[in-house]
Amino acid sequence: MFNLKPRSLTFVVLLGSILVVSTAFLMIRVAQSEQVPSLAIAFWRLAIASAVLCVFFGSREATRHEVASLPRSSLLLMLASGGFLAVHFATWIASLAYTSVASSTALVSTTPVWLALFSWLVLKERPDRWIWLGVSASLIGSIVIFSADASAAFSPAISTSTLGNGLALAGSLAVCGYLLIGRRLAGRVSISTYVTVVFSAAAVVLVVIAVGAGTKLSGFSTTAWLCLIGLALGPQLIGHSGISWSLRHLAPTMVAVAILGEPIGSAVLAWWLLGERFGPIQFAGFALLMIGIFLAARSTTSRPAAALS
């Protein structure tokens, strides 16, 4: 019915994934209001997603054979990717308890800046002018959103909002490692094996941190459990798996810039459902993010599509 070119299909998958991921903050906020600790939210999001993946893919002979035949270096990279993902969720989810959705997502949106530099230094993928223009526009947009939101004094305690902003920035840096490793392993490992191992590794890291910190991991309300299951099945399984698949066809910086659509979707939902309004200045920041995505989409920096599995 639809005859999409490989590159167009990649953008469709990436867009759909970003839209799904944009709903995560809402379920996180509801879970936090139900007294679920941030570390518990991060752990169950990945633990439930990992359990589903293990049932569907872990029991397959092909998956077990692929994992057993992987070079040790590739396996270690996947475990490291899981570690970066765990840190990303632990810090970003915690930031939402201390600062606003706009500030948190704006700071996480600085990822393309770090990723453009790391891709150049680590993967030797020099971004073209469209990527740099997109990164520049998105960075200015993120600064505009953050500045406008900071002036709104979301939290009465400056130290509290500063903590939340610092956690969001840490989440931005951590996700760079996750995306870079995903790009490096593209074509070497099937997407099903990659997400199963990475999500499972992240869940293990988070449960160790949670237990060590004495975090409560059970005894939650029905509403809280529905949110945790929704996070796992939607933003995690559908959203992050789609983003990982897109990394096999596009440069990581291109994917990171496209992910800037998430704060726009999140802010719109926060305004509609939670009453977190944004004014003309923030709207201008969102417009710059959209311009950044458009400019980056013109980039020719991509990788030939890998075989799907």
C-alpha positions in Angstrom: 0.0 0.0 0.0 2.8 2.4 0.9 6.0 2.4 -1.2 8.4 4.4 1.0 12.1 4.7 0.2 14.4 3.3 2.9 15.4 6.8 4.1 11.8 8.0 4.1 10.8 4.9 6.0 13.5 5.6 8.6 12.2 9.1 9.2 8.6 7.7 9.6 9.8 5.2 12.2 11.8 7.8 14.0 8.9 10.3 14.0 6.5 7.7 15.4 9.0 6.6 18.0 9.5 10.2 19.2 5.8 10.7 19.4 5.5 7.7 21.7 8.5 8.7 23.8 6.9 12.1 24.3 4.2 10.6 26.5 6.7 9.2 29.0 6.8 12.3 31.2 3.1 12.2 31.8 3.2 8.6 33.2 6.3 9.5 35.2 4.6 12.4 36.8 1.5 10.4 37.7 3.7 7.6 39.1 5.7 10.1 41.2 2.4 11.5 42.5 1.6 8.0 43.6 4.7 8.0 45.7 6.8 5.8 43.4 10.5 6.7 43.8 12.3 7.9 40.6 14.8 5.0 40.8 11.9 2.5 41.0 10.2 4.1 38.0 13.4 3.8 36.0 14.0 0.2 37.1 10.5 -1.1 36.4 10.3 0.7 33.1 13.3 -1.3 31.9 12.7 -4.5 33.9 9.2 -5.0 32.4 10.4 -4.1 28.9 13.3 -6.6 29.3 11.0 -9.4 30.5 8.8 -8.9 27.4 11.8 -9.0 25.1 13.3 -12.1 26.8 10.0 -13.9 26.3 9.8 -13.0 22.6 13.4 -13.1 21.6 15.4 -14.6 24.4 13.8 -18.0 23.9 14.7 -18.1 20.2 17.5 -20.4 19.2 18.8 -17.8 16.7 19.1 -15.1 19.5 20.9 -17.4 21.9 23.3 -18.5 19.1 24.0 -14.8 18.1 24.7 -13.8 21.7 27.0 -16.9 22.2 28.9 -16.1 19.0 29.3 -12.4 19.6 32.9 -11.1 20.0 33.6 -10.2 23.6 34.2 -6.6 22.6 30.7 -6.3 21.2 29.1 -7.9 24.2 31.0 -5.5 26.5 29.9 -2.6 24.4 26.2 -3.6 24.8 26.6 -4.0 28.5 28.2 -0.5 28.6 25.3 0.8 26.5 22.9 -0.6 29.1 24.9 1.2 31.8 24.6 4.5 30.0 20.9 4.0 29.5 20.4 3.2 33.2 22.2 6.4 34.2 20.2 8.4 31.7 16.9 7.2 33.0 17.9 7.4 36.7 19.0 11.1 36.3 16.4 12.3 33.9 13.4 10.8 35.7 14.7 12.1 39.0 15.0 15.6 37.4 11.3 15.7 36.8 10.6 15.7 40.5 12.7 18.8 41.0 12.2 21.0 38.0 9.6 21.6 35.3 9.0 19.5 32.1 10.2 22.4 30.0 13.5 22.9 31.9 14.2 19.2 32.1 13.5 18.4 28.4 15.3 21.6 27.3 18.5 20.5 29.1 18.2 16.9 27.9 17.9 18.5 24.4 21.5 19.6 24.5 22.4 16.0 23.6 23.0 16.8 19.9 25.7 19.3 20.8 27.7 16.7 22.8 26.9 14.0 20.3 28.1 16.0 17.3 31.5 16.4 19.1 31.7 12.8 20.3 30.7 11.4 16.9 33.5 13.5 15.3 36.1 12.4 17.8 35.0 8.7 18.4 33.3 7.6 15.2 35.2 9.9 12.9 31.8 10.9 11.4 32.3 14.6 10.7 28.9 16.3 10.6 28.1 18.2 7.5 27.0 21.9 7.5 23.3 21.0 7.8 23.9 19.0 11.0 25.9 21.9 12.4 23.2 24.4 11.5 20.6 22.1 13.0 22.6 21.7 16.2 23.1 25.4 16.4 19.4 26.2 16.0 18.4 23.5 18.5 21.0 24.7 21.1 19.7 28.3 20.9 16.2 27.0 21.2 17.0 24.9 24.2 18.7 27.9 25.9 15.7 30.1 25.1 13.2 27.5 26.6 15.4 27.0 29.7 15.9 30.7 30.3 12.2 31.4 30.0 11.3 28.6 32.3 13.9 29.5 34.9 12.4 33.0 35.1 9.0 31.5 35.9 10.4 30.2 39.2 8.9 26.7 39.0 10.4 25.8 42.3 10.5 28.2 45.3 13.8 26.7 46.3 16.6 27.7 44.0 18.8 24.8 45.2 16.0 22.4 44.3 15.6 23.5 40.7 19.3 23.6 40.3 19.5 20.0 41.4 16.8 19.1 38.9 18.6 20.9 36.1 21.9 19.3 37.0 20.3 15.8 36.9 18.7 16.6 33.5 22.1 17.7 32.1 23.7 14.5 33.4 21.0 12.5 31.6 21.8 14.4 28.4 25.5 13.4 28.6 24.7 9.7 29.5 22.4 9.2 26.6 25.3 10.1 24.2 27.1 6.9 25.2 24.0 4.9 24.6 23.5 6.4 21.1 27.2 6.2 20.1 27.4 2.5 21.0 24.2 1.8 19.2 25.6 3.4 16.1 29.0 1.5 16.4 27.2 -1.8 16.7 24.8 -1.2 13.8 25.1 -4.0 11.3 27.1 -6.2 13.7 24.2 -7.2 16.0 20.5 -7.7 15.2 18.1 -5.1 16.6 16.2 -7.7 18.6 19.4 -9.0 20.3 20.7 -5.5 20.8 17.7 -4.1 22.7 17.2 -7.3 24.7 20.7 -7.3 26.0 20.9 -3.5 26.5 17.6 -3.1 28.2 18.3 -6.1 30.5 21.7 -4.8 31.4 20.2 -1.4 32.2 17.6 -3.0 34.4 20.3 -4.9 36.3 22.3 -1.8 36.9 19.3 0.1 38.1 18.2 -2.6 40.6 21.7 -2.7 42.1 21.6 1.1 42.5 18.1 1.0 43.9 18.7 -1.8 46.4 22.0 -0.1 47.5 20.1 3.2 48.0 17.3 1.5 49.9 14.7 2.5 47.4 11.2 1.0 47.7 10.5 -1.2 44.7 7.1 -2.6 45.5 3.8 -1.9 47.3 2.6 0.6 44.8 -1.0 1.5 43.9 -2.8 0.1 40.8 -2.6 3.4 39.1 1.2 3.4 39.6 1.6 -0.1 38.2 -0.5 0.8 35.2 1.9 3.8 34.6 5.0 1.6 35.0 3.6 -1.0 32.5 2.6 1.8 30.1 6.1 3.2 30.3 7.7 -0.2 29.5 5.4 -1.1 26.6 5.1 2.3 25.0 8.1 4.7 25.4 10.6 1.9 26.1 9.6 -1.0 23.9 8.1 0.9 21.0 9.9 4.3 21.3 13.4 3.4 22.2 13.5 0.3 20.0 12.4 2.4 17.1 15.2 5.0 17.8 17.8 2.2 18.1 16.6 0.9 14.7 16.9 4.4 13.2 20.5 4.5 14.3 21.2 1.8 11.7 20.3 4.1 8.9 21.1 7.6 10.1 24.1 9.3 11.8 23.7 9.5 15.6 23.7 13.3 15.6 20.9 13.3 13.0 18.9 11.0 15.3 19.7 13.1 18.4 18.5 16.3 16.6 15.3 14.6 15.5 14.7 13.5 19.1 14.3 17.2 19.9 10.7 16.7 18.8 10.2 15.0 22.2 10.3 18.2 24.3 7.9 19.9 21.9 5.4 17.0 22.3 6.0 16.8 26.0 5.5 20.5 26.5 2.2 20.5 24.6 0.9 17.6 26.6 2.1 19.3 29.9 0.2 22.4 28.9 -2.9 20.5 27.9 -3.1 18.0 30.7 -1.1 19.4 33.6 -1.6 23.1 33.1 2.1 23.9 32.7 1.8 26.9 30.4 4.4 28.3 28.1 4.6 31.9 26.8 5.8 33.6 23.6 9.5 33.2 24.5 9.2 29.4 25.1 7.1 29.2 21.9 10.0 30.8 20.0 12.4 28.3 21.6 10.2 25.4 20.3 10.1 27.0 16.9 13.9 27.0 16.9 13.9 23.3 17.8 11.7 22.6 14.8 13.9 24.6 12.5 16.9 22.6 13.9 15.1 19.3 13.1 14.3 20.5 9.6 17.9 21.6 8.9 19.4 18.4 10.2 17.0 16.4 8.1 18.6 17.9 5.0 21.9 16.3 6.0 23.3 13.6 3.7 25.3 12.1 6.5 23.8 8.6 6.8 24.7 5.0 6.6 23.5 2.5 4.1 20.6 0.5 5.5 21.6 -2.7 7.3 19.8 -5.9 6.9 16.7 -6.0 9.1 16.3 -8.8 11.6 
